[in-house]
Amino acid sequence: MTDDPRPEPPTRGIPIERIRPLHVPMLRVVEVGLTCWLVALIVILVVPALHEGDRGWWPWACVAGIALGSVGWAYLRRGRGNAHDAA
């Protein structure tokens, strides 16, 4: 008898393989995100209807996205945490 109360999952004769983690270039993901926030900010500032009235906070949301993305970019660029292969 084992200490683990969970039953073994049925395999039905199918060989079980270990799933390897997918390599994701996080630095590239952050750079694409920053580019998207920058494009959104430019579009919002060019089209007056997108930043007037009740939508006055929209440019600031883009600025916040750019600022936080820049912090993430700097963090990954320096190779901190789980980002040893980010660059």
ROTORDO-558695 format. One record per residue (C-alpha): residue number from 0; residue in three letters; x, z, y. Coordinates in nm, 4 decimals. Each point is the difference from the previous one (the first is absolute). Layout:
<rs>
@n NUM | res ala | east X | up Z | north Y .
...
</rs>
This chain:
<rs>
@n 0 | res met | east 0.0000 | up 0.0000 | north 0.0000 .
@n 1 | res thr | east 0.1333 | up -0.0886 | north 0.3442 .
@n 2 | res asp | east -0.0276 | up 0.1939 | north 0.3231 .
@n 3 | res asp | east -0.1413 | up -0.3026 | north 0.1826 .
@n 4 | res pro | east -0.3825 | up 0.0129 | north -0.0240 .
@n 5 | res arg | east -0.0371 | up -0.3632 | north 0.1105 .
@n 6 | res pro | east -0.0695 | up -0.2426 | north -0.2836 .
@n 7 | res glu | east 0.2172 | up -0.3025 | north -0.0539 .
@n 8 | res pro | east -0.1575 | up -0.3176 | north 0.1392 .
@n 9 | res pro | east -0.1037 | up -0.2508 | north -0.2642 .
@n 10 | res thr | east 0.2363 | up -0.2952 | north -0.0179 .
@n 11 | res arg | east -0.2057 | up -0.2178 | north -0.2376 .
@n 12 | res gly | east 0.3168 | up -0.1571 | north -0.1371 .
@n 13 | res ile | east 0.1180 | up -0.1175 | north 0.3439 .
@n 14 | res pro | east 0.3660 | up 0.0755 | north 0.0698 .
@n 15 | res ile | east 0.0383 | up 0.2222 | north 0.3073 .
@n 16 | res glu | east 0.2645 | up -0.0992 | north 0.2523 .
@n 17 | res arg | east 0.1299 | up 0.2080 | north 0.2841 .
@n 18 | res ile | east -0.1064 | up -0.1392 | north 0.3339 .
@n 19 | res arg | east 0.2933 | up -0.0366 | north 0.2343 .
@n 20 | res pro | east -0.0532 | up 0.0612 | north 0.3726 .
@n 21 | res leu | east -0.0242 | up -0.3063 | north 0.2169 .
@n 22 | res his | east 0.2821 | up -0.0443 | north 0.2504 .
@n 23 | res val | east -0.1491 | up -0.0125 | north 0.3501 .
@n 24 | res pro | east 0.2297 | up -0.0729 | north 0.2965 .
@n 25 | res met | east -0.1382 | up 0.2723 | north 0.2277 .
@n 26 | res leu | east 0.2082 | up -0.0993 | north 0.3007 .
@n 27 | res arg | east -0.1582 | up -0.3465 | north -0.0093 .
@n 28 | res val | east -0.3483 | up 0.1534 | north -0.0318 .
@n 29 | res val | east 0.0577 | up 0.2127 | north 0.3099 .
@n 30 | res glu | east 0.1374 | up -0.2978 | north 0.1931 .
@n 31 | res val | east -0.3080 | up -0.2081 | north -0.0838 .
@n 32 | res gly | east -0.2231 | up 0.2881 | north 0.1065 .
@n 33 | res leu | east 0.1837 | up 0.0351 | north 0.3306 .
@n 34 | res thr | east -0.0358 | up -0.3719 | north 0.0610 .
@n 35 | res cys | east -0.3741 | up 0.0180 | north -0.0679 .
@n 36 | res trp | east -0.0419 | up 0.2908 | north 0.2463 .
@n 37 | res leu | east 0.1987 | up -0.1902 | north 0.2620 .
@n 38 | res val | east -0.2091 | up -0.3153 | north -0.0433 .
@n 39 | res ala | east -0.3191 | up 0.2080 | north 0.0190 .
@n 40 | res leu | east 0.1204 | up 0.1642 | north 0.3222 .
@n 41 | res ile | east 0.0794 | up -0.3367 | north 0.1582 .
@n 42 | res val | east -0.3396 | up -0.1438 | north -0.0974 .
@n 43 | res ile | east -0.1826 | up 0.3067 | north 0.1307 .
@n 44 | res leu | east 0.1856 | up -0.0128 | north 0.3309 .
@n 45 | res val | east -0.0512 | up -0.3767 | north 0.0433 .
@n 46 | res val | east -0.3761 | up 0.0088 | north -0.0695 .
@n 47 | res pro | east -0.1565 | up 0.2266 | north 0.2669 .
@n 48 | res ala | east -0.3206 | up 0.0594 | north -0.1979 .
@n 49 | res leu | east 0.2056 | up 0.1765 | north -0.2692 .
@n 50 | res his | east 0.1314 | up 0.2767 | north 0.2252 .
@n 51 | res glu | east -0.2817 | up 0.0628 | north 0.2454 .
@n 52 | res gly | east -0.2832 | up 0.2509 | north -0.0139 .
@n 53 | res asp | east -0.0374 | up 0.1889 | north -0.3267 .
@n 54 | res arg | east 0.2981 | up -0.1853 | north -0.1441 .
@n 55 | res gly | east 0.2478 | up 0.1497 | north 0.2453 .
@n 56 | res trp | east 0.1706 | up 0.1894 | north -0.2808 .
@n 57 | res trp | east 0.0822 | up -0.3121 | north -0.2045 .
@n 58 | res pro | east 0.3348 | up -0.0746 | north 0.1691 .
@n 59 | res trp | east 0.1024 | up 0.3632 | north -0.0474 .
@n 60 | res ala | east -0.0748 | up -0.0211 | north -0.3716 .
@n 61 | res cys | east 0.2407 | up -0.2943 | north -0.0195 .
@n 62 | res val | east 0.2616 | up 0.1899 | north 0.1993 .
@n 63 | res ala | east -0.0356 | up 0.2966 | north -0.2370 .
@n 64 | res gly | east 0.0370 | up -0.2325 | north -0.3006 .
@n 65 | res ile | east 0.3145 | up -0.1510 | north 0.1494 .
@n 66 | res ala | east 0.1445 | up 0.3420 | north 0.0849 .
@n 67 | res leu | east -0.0660 | up 0.1507 | north -0.3432 .
@n 68 | res gly | east 0.1155 | up -0.3174 | north -0.1735 .
@n 69 | res ser | east 0.3234 | up 0.0142 | north 0.1987 .
@n 70 | res val | east 0.0590 | up 0.3548 | north -0.1198 .
@n 71 | res gly | east -0.0604 | up -0.1147 | north -0.3587 .
@n 72 | res trp | east 0.2288 | up -0.2992 | north 0.0474 .
@n 73 | res ala | east 0.2797 | up 0.2230 | north 0.1336 .
@n 74 | res tyr | east -0.0519 | up 0.2426 | north -0.2898 .
@n 75 | res leu | east 0.0255 | up -0.2758 | north -0.2593 .
@n 76 | res arg | east 0.2869 | up -0.1707 | north 0.1792 .
@n 77 | res arg | east 0.2100 | up 0.3151 | north -0.0236 .
@n 78 | res gly | east -0.0724 | up 0.0200 | north -0.3743 .
@n 79 | res arg | east -0.1684 | up 0.3396 | north -0.0085 .
@n 80 | res gly | east -0.2142 | up 0.1445 | north -0.2747 .
@n 81 | res asn | east -0.1156 | up -0.2415 | north -0.2663 .
@n 82 | res ala | east 0.1246 | up -0.2985 | north 0.1964 .
@n 83 | res his | east 0.3472 | up -0.0401 | north -0.1479 .
@n 84 | res asp | east -0.0635 | up -0.3706 | north -0.0607 .
@n 85 | res ala | east -0.2212 | up -0.0649 | north 0.3023 .
@n 86 | res ala | east 0.2484 | up -0.2111 | north 0.1983 .
</rs>
